[in-house]
Amino acid sequence: MAGTFYSQIAANRRNSFFLALVVVVLLGVLGFAIGYGTTGQAVAGLGWLGIFGIIAIVSSLASYYTGDKVVLGVSKARLVTADTQPQLIDVVTELAIAAGIPMPAVYTIDDTAPNAFATGRDPKHASIAITTGLLEKLDREELQGVIGHELSHVRNYDIRYSLLVGVLVGTVALLADFFLRFTFWGGLGGRRSSSDRNGGGGLQAIIMVLAIVLAILAPFFARLVQLAVSRQREYLADASSVELTRNPHGLERALAKIAEDKEVLEVANRATQHLYFTNPIKKFEARSKGLFSTHPHIVDRINRLRALTGEVPLGPADERELAGLD
């Protein structure tokens, strides 16, 4: 069993870093194409990257130091102690010790929909938030599975990693939108570069067209990569939770219970949905229209957990029951 989940952890880490590298390459190609296409000079691509790189750094620093407070505030989370939530604090404490990380701040969200998330910039500055619905509807083993999953996000630095990818994706979208708006309003239409006046503008024109195409498609593909990274980290956190609890069955039951629950998590939104244990925006909700999935399918997550212990995958009846709920 140990070899199985350690190999799963290693595979998901490799996949996540590869996907992040794809976003970096996409950003580089887009920046160079815009710079060269607008000026006919290769060095201009580096200049554009420098400007938006500064924007990305400033945005990431702001998110790094204040992002968790914003998320907790938007989610209406309230800090709890051992006096108000003794069982929850006990479970978090024992799993934090097992994970070898400092005890995070623990919050609850007053909502009947069962779910949870972790936030913060590193294990020393981490918080986890659990809905009251999760505490009411899960038994101790199931709660351990969920808490182990969230603490794995903390231990694996998933929060910081997700921030990095998010900033890169945001920079791609910002760069593309600025370029398209500038082009649309004629900022580039009346100017000719020196290479064009000298009869060497053919390559510049081709790259200009490429830049426009990339500017239209890049944000879409960057978002897809971000979602793929998010899904990979969820698989990783599931495997890591099993490592901490030594009990895949509690996590499996928690996934099934939460997927089947029909309660709507009102405080969740498009900006925070990727943080949660399972996708908090259900498919039957009107606000789910046009959204890409931020989480793997529940059936896939359960079958991966079953593979860790050599159990057979879910049968057709169970798959039909869970299909489409997440």
KOLZA-696380 format. One line per 4 residues: number of its first residue (from 1); their letters; for each residue x, y, z negated of C-alpha. Coordinates in steps of 0.25 Angstrom, whole numbers. Layout:
NUM	A	X:Y:Z | ... $
END
This chain:
1	MAGT	0:0:0 | 11:10:-4 | 18:8:9 | 5:11:17 $
5	FYSQ	1:24:10 | 16:29:10 | 16:26:25 | 3:33:27 $
9	IAAN	8:45:19 | 21:46:28 | 13:45:41 | 4:56:37 $
13	RRNS	15:65:33 | 22:63:47 | 9:65:54 | 6:78:46 $
17	FFLA	20:84:49 | 19:80:64 | 6:88:65 | 11:100:58 $
21	LVVV	23:100:68 | 13:100:79 | 7:113:74 | 21:119:73 $
25	VLLG	24:115:87 | 11:121:92 | 13:134:85 | 27:135:91 $
29	VLGF	23:132:105 | 11:141:104 | 20:153:99 | 30:151:109 $
33	AIGY	20:150:120 | 13:163:116 | 27:170:114 | 32:166:128 $
37	GTTG	19:167:135 | 17:182:131 | 31:187:132 | 39:177:141 $
41	QAVA	49:176:131 | 52:163:123 | 57:171:111 | 43:177:109 $
45	GLGW	37:164:105 | 46:163:93 | 42:178:90 | 27:174:90 $
49	LGIF	30:161:81 | 38:170:72 | 26:180:70 | 16:169:68 $
53	GIIA	26:161:59 | 26:173:49 | 11:173:49 | 11:158:46 $
57	IVSS	21:160:35 | 13:171:28 | 0:163:30 | 6:151:24 $
61	LASY	12:158:12 | -1:165:9 | -8:151:10 | 3:144:2 $
65	YTGD	1:153:-10 | -14:156:-10 | -20:146:-1 | -24:136:-13 $
69	KVVL	-31:147:-21 | -39:151:-9 | -43:137:-6 | -47:135:-21 $
73	GVSK	-55:148:-21 | -62:145:-8 | -66:131:-14 | -71:137:-27 $
77	ARLV	-62:128:-35 | -61:129:-50 | -49:125:-58 | -52:113:-68 $
81	TADT	-44:107:-80 | -44:94:-88 | -55:100:-97 | -65:102:-86 $
85	QPQL	-61:91:-76 | -54:80:-85 | -55:68:-75 | -51:77:-63 $
89	IDVV	-39:83:-70 | -35:69:-75 | -35:63:-61 | -28:75:-55 $
93	TELA	-17:74:-66 | -14:59:-64 | -14:60:-49 | -5:72:-49 $
97	IAAG	5:64:-58 | 4:53:-48 | 7:62:-37 | 19:69:-44 $
101	IPMP	13:83:-43 | 9:94:-53 | -5:94:-58 | -13:103:-48 $
105	AVYT	-24:113:-52 | -37:106:-51 | -50:113:-46 | -64:108:-44 $
109	IDDT	-74:113:-34 | -89:114:-38 | -95:106:-26 | -102:93:-25 $
113	APNA	-95:89:-13 | -83:79:-16 | -69:84:-11 | -56:90:-16 $
117	FATG	-44:97:-11 | -29:101:-15 | -23:114:-12 | -10:122:-16 $
121	RDPK	4:124:-10 | 11:113:-17 | 10:103:-29 | 14:113:-39 $
125	HASI	3:123:-34 | -8:113:-31 | -23:112:-34 | -34:102:-31 $
129	AITT	-49:105:-30 | -60:94:-32 | -75:96:-30 | -84:93:-42 $
133	GLLE	-91:83:-32 | -78:75:-31 | -77:74:-46 | -92:70:-47 $
137	KLDR	-92:60:-35 | -79:52:-36 | -74:42:-47 | -60:43:-53 $
141	EELQ	-53:34:-42 | -59:42:-31 | -56:55:-38 | -41:50:-39 $
145	GVIG	-41:47:-24 | -45:61:-21 | -36:68:-31 | -25:60:-26 $
149	HELS	-27:64:-12 | -27:79:-16 | -15:78:-24 | -8:71:-13 $
153	HVRN	-11:83:-4 | -3:91:-15 | 8:81:-17 | 10:80:-2 $
157	YDIR	10:95:0 | -2:93:10 | -7:107:6 | 6:114:9 $
161	YSLL	7:106:22 | -7:109:26 | -4:124:24 | 8:123:33 $
165	VGVL	-1:117:44 | -12:126:42 | -3:139:43 | 3:133:56 $
169	VGTV	-11:130:62 | -15:144:58 | -3:150:64 | -6:143:77 $
173	ALLA	-20:148:77 | -16:162:74 | -5:163:85 | -15:157:95 $
177	DFFL	-26:167:91 | -17:179:92 | -12:175:105 | -25:172:111 $
181	RFTF	-31:185:106 | -19:193:111 | -20:187:125 | -35:188:126 $
185	WGGL	-35:203:123 | -24:205:134 | -12:207:125 | -4:199:135 $
189	GGRR	-11:201:148 | -4:214:152 | 10:211:149 | 20:204:157 $
193	SSSD	33:199:151 | 47:201:157 | 47:187:162 | 34:189:170 $
197	RNGG	39:202:176 | 52:194:181 | 44:183:187 | 46:173:176 $
201	GGLQ	33:174:170 | 28:160:175 | 32:153:162 | 27:163:153 $
205	AIIM	13:163:160 | 13:148:158 | 17:149:143 | 6:160:142 $
209	VLAI	-5:151:147 | 1:140:137 | 1:149:126 | -14:153:128 $
213	VLAI	-18:138:129 | -10:135:116 | -16:147:109 | -30:141:112 $
217	LAPF	-27:127:109 | -16:128:98 | -25:132:86 | -35:120:89 $
221	FARL	-24:110:90 | -17:116:78 | -30:114:70 | -31:100:74 $
225	VQLA	-16:97:69 | -20:104:56 | -32:95:54 | -23:83:58 $
229	VSRQ	-13:87:47 | -24:88:37 | -29:74:41 | -15:68:39 $
233	REYL	-14:75:26 | -27:69:21 | -22:55:25 | -9:57:18 $
237	ADAS	-16:62:5 | -25:50:5 | -13:41:6 | -6:49:-5 $
241	SVEL	-18:48:-14 | -18:33:-13 | -3:34:-17 | -7:42:-30 $
245	TRNP	-19:34:-34 | -15:20:-29 | -30:19:-26 | -35:21:-12 $
249	HGLE	-49:16:-15 | -52:29:-24 | -48:38:-12 | -56:30:-2 $
253	RALA	-69:30:-10 | -67:45:-13 | -66:47:2 | -79:39:5 $
257	KIAE	-87:46:-6 | -83:60:-2 | -85:57:13 | -99:52:10 $
261	DKEV	-103:64:1 | -112:74:8 | -109:86:-1 | -104:98:6 $
265	LEVA	-92:105:0 | -96:120:1 | -83:126:-2 | -75:119:9 $
269	NRAT	-73:126:22 | -64:125:35 | -52:131:28 | -52:121:16 $
273	QHLY	-58:109:22 | -45:102:25 | -41:103:10 | -51:94:5 $
277	FTNP	-50:79:2 | -61:76:13 | -66:86:23 | -76:94:15 $
281	IKKF	-84:99:27 | -93:87:31 | -97:84:45 | -112:87:43 $
285	EARS	-109:101:39 | -111:113:48 | -98:119:45 | -90:106:49 $
289	KGLF	-94:109:64 | -81:112:72 | -72:107:61 | -61:97:64 $
293	STHP	-59:87:53 | -48:90:42 | -48:76:36 | -47:62:41 $
297	HIVD	-60:54:42 | -64:48:29 | -64:34:36 | -50:36:40 $
301	RINR	-45:40:27 | -52:28:20 | -46:18:30 | -32:24:28 $
305	LRAL	-34:22:13 | -39:7:15 | -27:5:24 | -18:8:12 $
309	TGEV	-23:-4:4 | -25:-13:16 | -41:-12:16 | -49:-13:28 $
313	PLGP	-54:0:34 | -68:4:32 | -79:-4:39 | -88:1:50 $
317	ADER	-100:4:40 | -91:12:30 | -85:20:42 | -98:24:47 $
321	ELAG	-102:28:34 | -90:37:32 | -89:42:47 | -92:56:49 $
325	LD	-93:60:34 | -80:67:33 $
END
